[in-house]
Amino acid sequence: MKIGVLALQGDFSEHLAALRKLSVDAVEVRLPSDLINLDGIIIPGGESTVIGKLATEAEFIAPLQEFGKRHAIWGTCAGSIFLAKYTNKQQPLLHLIDIEIERNAFGRQIHSFQEMIDISSMADKKDLNTQFQAIFIRAPMISAVKGDVKPLAVLANGAIVAAQQGKILVTTFHPELTDDLRLHQYFLTLVNS
């Protein structure tokens, strides 16, 4: 299995490290040609407008959209915005998951927080611990899901923070900033499905 991590901007190195801990062949993706022979790709957190601008300049939008029709893609934080169909700001989007997402939904950087969330819909069925320490940094929130999109995790206040449509997965938090590899493992099951 070979998984790429979009390395245009953001915390791609943390995702690469997490995948390598799972003995996955993980590579940086900087050019559309880097998508060849990948089984899946992660779009990391960072700044969604910058990721979109750099992807547009590198003529990455159409290749990523085509890739997403056949392969698994996971967007974390800013990556979840980039994958969405709709957001509250005009910017380049991939339109690969039928969600509306609100940028910086919880406030500025000083309002970053951590919260335990239930990941039972993504955890291995043998895993008795379904709690996950989610880290939110200038985080977006999924404000609406449409079509066959499944919400996978919510905060205590009901805000949707993870969703899936087919092989497209989004989390509005940063699993790569923890030592808990269960969400990376879940993504690998989507890659293999």
Secondary structure, DSSP 8 states (H G I E B T S, - for coil): -EEEEE-SSSSHHHHHHHHHHTT-EEEEE-SGGGGTT-SEEEE-SS-HHHHHHHHHHTT-HHHHHHHHHHSEEEEETHHHHHHEEEESS-------EEEEEETTTT-SGGG-EEEEEE-TTTS-TT-S--EEEEEESS--EEEEE-TT-EEEEE-TT--EEEEEETTEEEESS-GGGSS--HHHHHHHHHHH-
